[in-house]
Amino acid sequence: MSHLHLTRSLAILSYLARQGSASYGELAQVFQLTPLQVHKIVRQLFLVEPPQGANNSWVVDLQYDEEVTPENMVYYGSAEVPTKVGLQISEVFLLLTLIDLLSKIATLEVQHQLQLVKADLQQAMQTNGFDHLWQHWQMPTVFANTTAVIDKAFTLSKELQFKYWQAGTNLTPVTQNIQGIPLALIASYKPLLMLGDKEKGSVNYYRLDRIADIALSSRNFSKRQQTRLLNQVKDSSWGSDLTKCVLHCTSKAQWLAEAGIAQTTETKENTWSFALQVRYSAWLRALLLELNLELISAEIGDFTTELIADLELLLAHYTDN
């Protein structure tokens, strides 16, 4: 389940850190899992190894019962782990970006735990005199209701069906009925659902903010079908058709770096230059429109001709109407 699994793991860890301990049954009820699923996540957290050169001997300090029953316990913390971890301000912003990206694809309870971690970071920044930086941090748009249905589809091995909004003739919005096997949720500036079509053997990506009327289908899917589609993605030449683009913007476009969209950032006088890798012209077009007056100029390579034609179409449509 890709990033969806990561959000749940972090949320369980946050819950345990605040409670001190919890039973498998309690964790299962809070996070809508089975005790066996909770045990699997806890065991994965317990086995995490510290990166090379790390000062701490433990990354995640958990103790838990190997026998899985609703009554058996999971414990957090011991005297071996420092109670405080020192973070530089750049590391705090990296954590904030990660939390915001993951919050977009989290279920309600998972999102709540992530926001508690964020509140702790806010308190630490205020205590250390960095409150003025926090004021510029925006709460992300989240899609908890959509994610809850997707999460249920993974749990019950059910296909998903929904309406998907996209650009039609003259770039006017139209909907398309979609059905398929959920493969992964991907946290990003615009979070994506990876969906497989077992009849066509294809894999497509859908933005969560364009999905409407999502529901479970009556059709089940098998683990083998899901794995076959995922292997197809791994075997494809993913990444070979990327185009490097550079966007020159005002300082108000710093959110491109904060949201993890830009790979590199340079500043010169009053201009910020953001380098990013782009695959689809439609994605780039939406980003340029969103930047609006924040954009000064752009180096977009082979996308130039196509995007100029698209934007002329769009302008003509709104001029005529």
Residue pairs with C-beta under 8 A, 6 or more apart in sequence:
1 154
1 184
1 185
2 184
2 185
2 186
2 194
3 101
3 102
3 105
3 184
3 185
3 186
3 187
4 105
4 147
4 150
4 151
4 154
4 184
4 185
5 41
6 102
6 187
7 102
7 103
7 105
7 106
7 110
7 114
7 187
8 31
8 33
8 41
8 107
8 110
9 41
9 44
9 45
10 102
10 110
10 113
10 114
10 117
11 31
11 106
11 109
11 110
11 112
11 113
11 114
12 27
12 31
12 38
12 41
12 42
12 45
12 113
13 45
13 60
13 76
14 113
14 114
14 116
14 117
15 22
15 27
15 30
15 31
15 113
16 22
16 27
16 62
16 74
16 75
16 76
17 76
17 77
18 116
19 76
20 75
20 76
20 77
21 73
21 74
21 75
21 76
22 30
22 73
22 74
23 70
23 71
23 72
23 73
23 74
24 35
24 38
24 39
24 65
24 68
24 69
24 70
24 71
24 72
24 73
24 74
25 35
25 69
25 70
25 71
27 33
27 35
27 38
27 74
28 34
28 35
28 37
28 38
28 70
30 109
31 38
31 107
31 109
31 110
32 107
32 109
32 151
32 155
33 41
35 68
35 69
35 70
36 68
38 74
39 64
39 68
42 62
42 64
42 74
43 64
45 60
45 62
46 60
46 62
46 64
48 59
48 60
49 59
50 56
50 57
50 58
50 59
56 81
56 82
57 80
58 80
58 81
61 76
61 77
61 78
61 80
61 81
62 74
62 75
62 76
63 74
63 75
63 78
64 72
64 73
64 74
64 75
65 72
65 73
65 74
87 95
87 124
89 125
89 130
89 133
92 121
92 124
92 125
92 130
93 258
95 121
96 118
96 121
96 137
97 258
97 259
97 260
99 114
99 115
99 117
99 118
100 139
100 140
100 259
101 140
101 187
101 188
101 189
101 191
101 259
101 260
102 114
102 187
103 111
103 114
103 115
103 140
103 142
104 140
104 141
104 142
104 143
104 187
104 191
104 208
105 143
105 147
105 185
105 186
105 187
105 191
105 208
106 114
106 142
106 144
106 147
107 144
107 147
107 148
107 151
108 144
108 148
111 142
111 144
122 134
125 131
125 133
125 134
126 134
137 258
138 255
141 209
143 191
143 208
143 209
143 211
146 208
146 211
146 214
147 185
147 208
149 160
149 214
149 215
149 216
150 160
150 182
150 185
150 193
150 214
152 158
152 216
153 159
153 160
153 182
153 216
154 182
156 216
156 220
157 220
157 221
157 222
157 223
158 216
158 217
158 218
158 219
158 220
158 221
159 179
159 180
159 181
159 182
159 216
159 217
159 219
159 220
159 221
160 178
160 179
160 180
160 181
160 182
160 193
160 195
160 214
160 215
160 216
160 217
161 177
161 178
161 179
161 214
161 215
161 216
161 217
162 177
162 178
162 211
162 212
162 213
162 214
162 215
163 175
163 176
163 177
163 178
163 211
163 212
163 213
164 175
164 176
164 177
164 178
164 206
164 210
164 211
164 212
165 173
165 174
165 175
165 210
165 211
165 212
166 173
166 174
166 175
166 176
166 210
167 173
167 174
167 282
168 174
170 313
170 314
170 316
170 317
171 310
171 313
171 314
171 317
172 317
175 212
178 195
178 206
179 217
179 219
180 195
180 196
180 197
180 198
180 204
181 195
181 196
181 197
181 198
181 221
181 225
181 226
181 229
182 193
182 194
182 195
182 196
183 194
183 195
183 196
183 203
183 226
183 229
183 230
183 233
184 193
184 194
184 230
185 191
185 192
185 193
185 194
186 192
186 193
186 194
186 205
188 260
189 259
189 260
189 261
190 207
190 208
190 209
190 283
191 207
191 208
191 209
192 205
192 206
192 207
192 208
193 205
193 206
193 207
193 208
193 211
194 203
194 204
194 205
194 233
195 203
195 204
195 205
195 206
196 202
196 203
196 204
196 225
196 226
196 229
196 230
197 203
197 204
198 221
198 225
198 229
201 229
201 232
203 229
203 232
203 233
241 279
242 277
242 278
242 279
243 277
243 278
243 279
243 300
243 301
243 302
243 303
244 275
244 276
244 277
244 278
244 301
245 275
245 276
245 277
245 278
245 284
245 298
245 299
245 300
245 301
245 303
246 273
246 274
246 275
246 276
246 298
246 299
247 253
247 256
247 262
247 273
247 274
247 276
247 288
247 291
247 295
247 298
247 299
248 271
248 272
248 273
248 295
248 296
248 297
248 298
248 299
249 256
249 271
249 272
249 273
249 274
249 291
249 294
249 295
249 296
250 270
250 271
250 272
250 293
250 294
250 296
251 270
251 272
252 294
253 272
253 274
253 291
253 294
253 295
254 272
256 262
256 265
256 274
256 276
257 265
257 274
261 274
261 276
261 287
262 274
262 275
262 276
263 275
263 276
263 277
264 274
264 275
265 272
265 273
265 274
265 275
266 272
266 273
266 275
267 273
271 296
278 284
278 300
278 303
281 303
281 306
281 307
281 310
284 300
284 303
284 307
285 307
285 310
285 311
288 295
288 298
288 307
300 307
